């Protein structure tokens, strides 16, 4: 079991990439705090994990990752329930719809940076002190995007938020390395999740062909692709890796 005895918080785990990460972590022996603002989705995922791996393997905590109070309470709940915390996955994300940059509202811009950037800051504020107190290091994984590396038109402010997440990841990795706290970013290409239409615009066969035509492997990413990468980065055998912005993109960024 690659994560035996570990405890992980996975935000945005009520669907999509986060659900995939939470479930693969549980299958490898971790206890999981499933977080989402969508109570129905988060409760479902936690229940499915418990059914597959035993009662108490997962709990659901509803929290807005852009709220300091919510994040603080979520981290405290994780430690109170499982006695420790080893892995923090900042996966919750938000995007404005694909449209010209000047048509994005201020509210959409603010929400994009609150969920995609501020949430990393808030998680660090509350998770890093726990790691330091435990004295055994830890892992922080931030879900960024190929959009932060190879921007597409129509997603300018989202692209910027993911570029910020990548730079923050690398800076955190340098600052925390001496304490054996490892920090990585996942950079998926557009995936088969509920956010796909926001990235593409109208979901039509023509639009799908247009998007996948620039992915050498010829398909969108799947939650399992991202989950497997997140598992590799979190396990102890990857202890000498930090600061990676791992492209999970079928060759898109080559």
C-alpha positions as CSV (number, residue, x, y, z in Angstrom):
1,X,0.0,0.0,0.0
2,X,1.7,3.1,-1.2
3,X,0.0,5.5,1.2
4,X,-0.5,3.2,4.2
5,X,-1.0,5.2,7.4
6,X,-1.2,8.6,5.6
7,X,-4.0,11.2,6.0
8,X,-4.9,13.4,3.1
9,X,-7.2,16.4,2.5
10,X,-8.5,16.6,-1.1
11,X,-10.4,19.7,-2.0
12,X,-12.9,19.8,-4.8
13,X,-13.2,16.0,-4.3
14,X,-17.0,15.8,-5.0
15,X,-16.4,15.1,-8.7
16,X,-13.8,15.1,-11.5
17,X,-10.1,15.1,-10.8
18,X,-10.5,15.5,-7.0
19,X,-12.8,12.5,-6.8
20,X,-10.2,10.4,-8.7
21,X,-7.4,11.5,-6.4
22,X,-9.4,10.8,-3.3
23,X,-10.4,7.4,-4.4
24,X,-6.9,6.3,-5.5
25,X,-5.4,7.6,-2.3
26,X,-7.9,5.6,-0.3
27,X,-7.2,2.5,-2.4
28,X,-3.5,2.8,-1.4
29,X,-4.2,3.0,2.3
30,X,-4.8,6.6,3.1
31,X,-7.5,8.2,5.2
32,X,-9.3,10.9,3.3
33,X,-11.0,14.2,4.1
34,X,-13.2,14.8,1.1
35,X,-13.9,18.5,0.7
36,X,-16.3,20.2,-1.7
37,X,-18.8,23.1,-1.6
38,X,-21.2,20.6,-3.3
39,X,-22.5,18.7,-0.3
40,X,-24.3,16.0,-2.4
41,X,-21.2,15.3,-4.5
42,X,-18.8,15.3,-1.5
43,X,-21.1,13.1,0.6
44,X,-21.4,10.6,-2.2
45,X,-17.7,10.3,-2.7
46,X,-17.0,9.8,1.0
47,X,-19.7,7.2,1.2
48,X,-18.3,5.3,-1.8
49,X,-14.8,5.3,-0.3
50,X,-16.2,4.0,3.0
51,X,-18.1,1.3,1.2
52,X,-15.0,0.2,-0.8
53,X,-12.5,0.4,2.0
54,X,-14.3,0.3,5.3
55,X,-16.2,2.6,7.6
56,X,-14.2,5.6,8.7
57,X,-11.8,5.6,5.7
58,X,-13.2,9.0,4.6
59,X,-15.2,11.9,6.0
60,X,-16.8,14.8,4.1
61,X,-16.2,18.3,5.2
62,X,-18.1,21.1,3.4
63,X,-15.8,24.2,3.1
64,X,-15.2,27.1,0.8
65,X,-11.5,27.0,0.1
66,X,-11.4,30.8,-0.3
67,X,-12.6,31.3,3.3
68,X,-9.9,31.4,5.9
69,X,-12.3,30.3,8.6
70,X,-13.6,27.3,6.5
71,X,-10.0,26.2,5.7
72,X,-8.9,26.4,9.3
73,X,-11.9,24.4,10.5
74,X,-11.3,21.8,7.8
75,X,-7.7,21.2,8.8
76,X,-8.7,21.1,12.4
77,X,-11.4,18.5,11.6
78,X,-8.9,16.4,9.8
79,X,-6.4,16.3,12.7
80,X,-9.2,15.8,15.3
81,X,-10.6,12.9,13.3
82,X,-7.4,11.1,12.2
83,X,-4.8,12.4,14.6
84,X,-2.5,13.8,11.9
85,X,-2.2,15.2,8.4
86,X,0.3,14.2,5.7
87,X,-0.9,15.3,2.4
88,X,-2.8,18.4,1.3
89,X,-4.2,18.4,-2.3
90,X,-5.4,21.9,-3.4
91,X,-7.6,20.7,-6.2
92,X,-10.7,22.8,-6.1
93,X,-10.9,25.1,-9.1
94,X,-13.0,27.7,-10.8
95,X,-13.0,29.1,-14.3
96,X,-14.8,31.8,-16.2
97,X,-16.4,30.6,-19.4
98,X,-14.3,30.8,-22.6
99,X,-14.9,34.3,-23.9
100,X,-13.0,37.5,-24.8
101,X,-11.0,38.8,-21.8
102,X,-12.9,42.1,-21.5
103,X,-16.2,40.3,-21.2
104,X,-15.1,38.5,-18.0
105,X,-16.8,40.2,-15.0
106,X,-15.0,41.5,-12.0
107,X,-16.9,39.0,-9.9
108,X,-15.7,36.1,-12.2
109,X,-12.2,37.4,-12.1
110,X,-12.2,37.6,-8.3
111,X,-13.7,34.2,-7.8
112,X,-11.1,32.7,-10.2
113,X,-8.2,34.0,-8.2
114,X,-9.8,33.3,-4.9
115,X,-10.3,29.6,-5.6
116,X,-7.2,29.0,-7.8
117,X,-4.7,31.2,-6.0
118,X,-5.8,32.5,-2.6
119,X,-6.9,29.0,-1.6
120,X,-3.2,27.8,-1.8
121,X,-2.2,30.6,0.5
122,X,-4.9,29.8,3.0
123,X,-4.1,26.1,2.9
124,X,-0.5,26.8,3.6
125,X,-1.3,29.1,6.5
126,X,-3.1,26.2,8.3
127,X,-1.4,23.1,6.9
128,X,2.3,24.0,7.2
129,X,2.1,24.6,10.9
130,X,0.6,21.1,11.3
131,X,3.4,19.6,9.3
132,X,6.0,21.5,11.3
133,X,4.5,20.4,14.6
134,X,4.5,16.7,13.5
135,X,8.1,17.1,12.5
136,X,8.0,14.6,9.6
137,X,7.6,16.8,6.6
138,X,4.5,16.6,4.4
139,X,3.3,17.0,0.8
140,X,1.3,19.8,-0.8
141,X,-0.1,19.2,-4.3
142,X,-1.7,22.1,-6.2
143,X,-3.8,21.4,-9.3
144,X,-2.7,23.9,-11.8
145,X,-3.1,23.5,-15.6
146,X,-1.4,23.4,-18.9
147,X,-3.2,26.7,-19.3
148,X,-0.6,28.2,-17.1
149,X,2.1,27.0,-19.5
150,X,0.5,27.1,-22.9
151,X,-2.3,29.6,-22.8
152,X,-5.3,29.5,-25.1
153,X,-7.3,32.5,-26.1
154,X,-10.6,33.1,-24.3
155,X,-9.3,32.0,-20.9
156,X,-6.9,34.8,-20.2
157,X,-7.7,35.3,-16.5
158,X,-8.0,31.6,-15.8
159,X,-4.6,31.1,-17.5
160,X,-3.1,33.8,-15.3
161,X,-4.4,32.2,-12.1
162,X,-2.9,28.8,-13.1
163,X,0.4,30.4,-14.0
164,X,0.4,32.0,-10.6
165,X,-0.3,28.6,-9.0
166,X,2.7,27.1,-10.8
167,X,5.1,29.9,-9.6
168,X,3.7,29.8,-6.1
169,X,4.3,26.0,-6.1
170,X,7.9,26.4,-7.0
171,X,8.5,29.2,-4.5
172,X,6.9,27.2,-1.7
173,X,9.0,24.2,-2.6
174,X,12.2,26.1,-2.3
175,X,11.2,27.7,1.0
176,X,10.0,24.5,2.6
177,X,12.4,22.0,1.3
178,X,14.7,22.0,4.3
179,X,11.8,20.9,6.4
180,X,11.1,18.0,4.1
181,X,7.8,19.6,3.1
182,X,7.4,18.8,-0.6
183,X,5.3,20.9,-2.9
184,X,4.2,20.1,-6.5
185,X,1.8,21.3,-9.2
186,X,-0.3,19.1,-11.4
187,X,-0.8,20.5,-14.9
188,X,-3.5,18.6,-16.7
189,X,-4.7,19.3,-20.2
190,X,-8.4,19.9,-20.5
191,X,-10.3,16.9,-19.1
192,X,-13.5,15.0,-19.2
193,X,-15.0,16.8,-16.2
194,X,-17.9,19.1,-15.5
195,X,-15.8,22.1,-16.4
196,X,-15.0,21.0,-19.9
197,X,-17.7,23.1,-21.6
198,X,-16.5,26.2,-19.7
199,X,-13.0,25.7,-21.2
200,X,-14.2,24.9,-24.7
201,X,-17.3,26.8,-25.2
202,X,-20.2,24.9,-26.6
203,X,-19.6,21.1,-26.4
204,X,-19.9,20.0,-30.0
205,X,-18.0,17.3,-31.9
206,X,-16.3,20.1,-33.9
207,X,-15.1,21.9,-30.8
208,X,-13.8,18.6,-29.3
209,X,-11.9,17.9,-32.4
210,X,-10.4,21.4,-32.4
211,X,-9.2,21.0,-28.8
212,X,-7.9,17.4,-29.1
213,X,-6.1,18.2,-32.4
214,X,-3.3,19.9,-30.5
215,X,-2.9,17.0,-28.0
216,X,-0.4,14.6,-29.7
217,X,-2.0,11.6,-27.9
218,X,-5.4,12.7,-29.3
219,X,-7.7,12.8,-26.3
220,X,-8.7,14.8,-23.3
221,X,-7.3,13.9,-19.9
222,X,-9.3,11.6,-17.6
223,X,-9.5,11.8,-13.7
224,X,-7.5,8.6,-13.5
225,X,-4.6,10.2,-15.4
226,X,-4.4,13.0,-12.8
227,X,-5.0,10.7,-9.9
228,X,-2.1,8.4,-10.8
229,X,0.3,11.4,-11.1
230,X,-0.9,12.7,-7.7
231,X,-0.3,9.3,-6.1
232,X,3.2,9.1,-7.5
233,X,4.1,12.6,-6.2
234,X,2.6,11.9,-2.7
235,X,4.2,8.6,-1.9
236,X,7.4,8.3,0.2
237,X,9.4,6.9,-2.7
238,X,9.2,10.3,-4.3
239,X,10.9,12.0,-1.3
240,X,13.6,13.6,-3.3
241,X,11.2,15.3,-5.7
242,X,9.9,18.8,-5.1
243,X,8.8,21.8,-7.1
244,X,7.6,19.9,-10.1
245,X,5.0,21.3,-12.4
246,X,4.0,17.9,-13.9
247,X,2.4,18.1,-17.3
248,X,-0.3,15.5,-17.6
249,X,-1.2,16.4,-21.1
250,X,-0.6,13.7,-23.7
251,X,2.2,15.8,-25.1
252,X,0.3,19.1,-25.4
253,X,3.2,21.2,-23.9
254,X,6.0,19.6,-25.9
